Amino acid sequence: MAELYIGLMSGTSLDGIDVILAAPRRRGFHLRSALHRPFSPQLRKQLFALQASGPDELRRASLAANELTRACAAAVRSLLSRARVAAGAVTAIGCHGQTVRHQPRAGYTVQLINGALLAELTGISVVCDFRSRDIAAGGEGAPLAPAFHSALFRTPNRDRAVVNIGGIANVTSLPARGRVTGFDSGPGNCLLDAWINAHQRLPYDRGGAWAARGRLAPRLLERLLADPYFRRRAPKSAGRETFNLDWLRQRLTANPRAVDVQATLLELTACTISRAVQTYCPDAGEVLVCGGGARNRALLSRLAALLPGSARCGHGRAGRRSRARRSPRVCLARAPDPAAQARQSARGHGRARPACAGRDLPGLRIIEPLGRQARQEFHSAFLISNQRVSAAVTTVTSDRQD
């Protein structure tokens, strides 16, 4: 019987939890089941507030991590029930957690999740903390996306680029030969979502319809593009600390129509993505677009205009695979041992040397009846066996556009 893994992810859009059940194959994976669970309004508010400094942060972060973990455990139980699979049949859960601070240049990144609690609540071994080792090795703290894109979409016949448009947009260069590289190009949906929420009380701009009604504000776009982030050489990474409503409002020198600002923000996303592809993937004959932003028709139209003859989304064999049967789009980064996993992800986001991403937490509930010595022996055996497992399964973004 094929090994089964569960992947849990909540991205920068802060919309909810994506969870999948998948079996790895020699190339890619077989998706068994998937679902999306929206955050409760209270949890979303707590997580959003932790994106910036505030009082009593340590306590609030710890409580939010526990609440998020319980929501993840509930999502896992729902997934297993839907798939009619017992928890004991699952080898491991890969859980990314919710990023609330990401400062690789300062040497840290913070993803909220209580992996030990998740292992206790589900009885399944948990792999988490994917980013910190990558940063410790000199990377940008985003080791999985380039490895996943390479595993699923790389081909020896042509150069490709993969653009994943979540809250932040990231680009992976997949040359037919040579080194795979990846980085964040800049804002994806985060500014578009925040602006329409502030002015229309909507969670996202469905299909880019509101932006399509506005007019580009060239001077505003020029000020936005003047941000030093866009001049930095890759590899680089960004988050809500960099691109947020405060950042935008500091650059609004006049009083433009809200709909025109939305149109300009869409152009900002399209422009920075296209420039990143042209600069770092100049020979890409094909650009595969995935993530929630791939459902923004207005954005795709601008990308097609700025990248003529190359941009595509949801078409052909690669496009269907990235859709994952209308379920959350998934990343499956799996290797037979930690060394291979490290080689697989090496230098994906600027790391100076290979580094094994992820921290393993056994599902301790299954050994609770054992004595102390037996538990220690079991734990040692688990760590040894994990040299064969060492898997990370994550989702990138939900089927929703935001």
Rosetta blueprint (number, residue, H / E / L):
1 M L
2 A L
3 E L
4 L E
5 Y E
6 I E
7 G E
8 L E
9 M E
10 S L
11 G L
12 T L
13 S L
14 L L
15 D L
16 G E
17 I E
18 D E
19 V E
20 I E
21 L E
22 A E
23 A E
24 P E
25 R L
26 R L
27 R L
28 G L
29 F E
30 H E
31 L E
32 R E
33 S E
34 A E
35 L E
36 H E
37 R E
38 P E
39 F L
40 S L
41 P H
42 Q H
43 L H
44 R H
45 K H
46 Q H
47 L H
48 F H
49 A H
50 L L
51 Q L
52 A L
53 S L
54 G L
55 P L
56 D L
57 E H
58 L H
59 R H
60 R H
61 A H
62 S H
63 L H
64 A H
65 A H
66 N H
67 E H
68 L H
69 T H
70 R H
71 A H
72 C H
73 A H
74 A H
75 A H
76 V H
77 R H
78 S H
79 L H
80 L H
81 S H
82 R H
83 A H
84 R L
85 V L
86 A L
87 A H
88 G H
89 A H
90 V E
91 T E
92 A E
93 I E
94 G E
95 C E
96 H L
97 G L
98 Q E
99 T E
100 V E
101 R E
102 H E
103 Q E
104 P H
105 R H
106 A H
107 G L
108 Y E
109 T E
110 V E
111 Q E
112 L E
113 I L
114 N L
115 G H
116 A H
117 L H
118 L H
119 A H
120 E H
121 L H
122 T H
123 G L
124 I L
125 S L
126 V E
127 V E
128 C E
129 D L
130 F L
131 R L
132 S H
133 R H
134 D H
135 I H
136 A H
137 A L
138 G L
139 G L
140 E L
141 G L
142 A L
143 P L
144 L H
145 A H
146 P H
147 A H
148 F H
149 H H
150 S H
151 A H
152 L H
153 F H
154 R L
155 T L
156 P L
157 N L
158 R L
159 D L
160 R E
161 A E
162 V E
163 V E
164 N E
165 I E
166 G L
167 G L
168 I E
169 A E
170 N E
171 V E
172 T E
173 S E
174 L E
175 P L
176 A L
177 R L
178 G L
179 R L
180 V L
181 T E
182 G E
183 F E
184 D E
185 S E
186 G E
187 P E
188 G L
189 N L
190 C H
191 L H
192 L H
193 D H
194 A H
195 W H
196 I H
197 N H
198 A H
199 H H
200 Q H
201 R L
202 L L
203 P L
204 Y L
205 D L
206 R H
207 G H
208 G H
209 A H
210 W H
211 A H
212 A H
213 R H
214 G L
215 R L
216 L L
217 A L
218 P H
219 R H
220 L H
221 L H
222 E H
223 R H
224 L H
225 L H
226 A L
227 D L
228 P H
229 Y H
230 F H
231 R H
232 R L
233 R L
234 A L
235 P L
236 K L
237 S L
238 A L
239 G L
240 R L
241 E L
242 T L
243 F L
244 N L
245 L H
246 D H
247 W H
248 L H
249 R H
250 Q L
251 R L
252 L L
253 T L
254 A L
255 N L
256 P L
257 R L
258 A H
259 V H
260 D H
261 V H
262 Q H
263 A H
264 T H
265 L H
266 L H
267 E H
268 L H
269 T H
270 A H
271 C H
272 T H
273 I H
274 S H
275 R H
276 A H
277 V H
278 Q H
279 T H
280 Y H
281 C L
282 P L
283 D L
284 A L
285 G L
286 E E
287 V E
288 L E
289 V E
290 C E
291 G L
292 G H
293 G H
294 A H
295 R H
296 N L
297 R H
298 A H
299 L H
300 L H
301 S H
302 R H
303 L H
304 A H
305 A H
306 L H
307 L L
308 P L
309 G L
310 S L
311 A E
312 R E
313 C L
314 G L
315 H L
316 G H
317 R H
318 A H
319 G H
320 R H
321 R H
322 S H
323 R H
324 A L
325 R L
326 R L
327 S L
328 P L
329 R E
330 V E
331 C E
332 L E
333 A E
334 R E
335 A L
336 P L
337 D L
338 P H
339 A H
340 A H
341 Q H
342 A H
343 R H
344 Q H
345 S H
346 A L
347 R L
348 G L
349 H L
350 G L
351 R L
352 A L
353 R L
354 P L
355 A L
356 C L
357 A L
358 G L
359 R E
360 D E
361 L E
362 P L
363 G L
364 L H
365 R H
366 I H
367 I H
368 E L
369 P L
370 L L
371 G L
372 R H
373 Q H
374 A H
375 R H
376 Q H
377 E H
378 F H
379 H H
380 S H
381 A H
382 F H
383 L H
384 I H
385 S H
386 N H
387 Q H
388 R H
389 V H
390 S L
391 A E
392 A E
393 V E
394 T E
395 T E
396 V E
397 T E
398 S L
399 D L
400 R L
401 Q L
402 D L
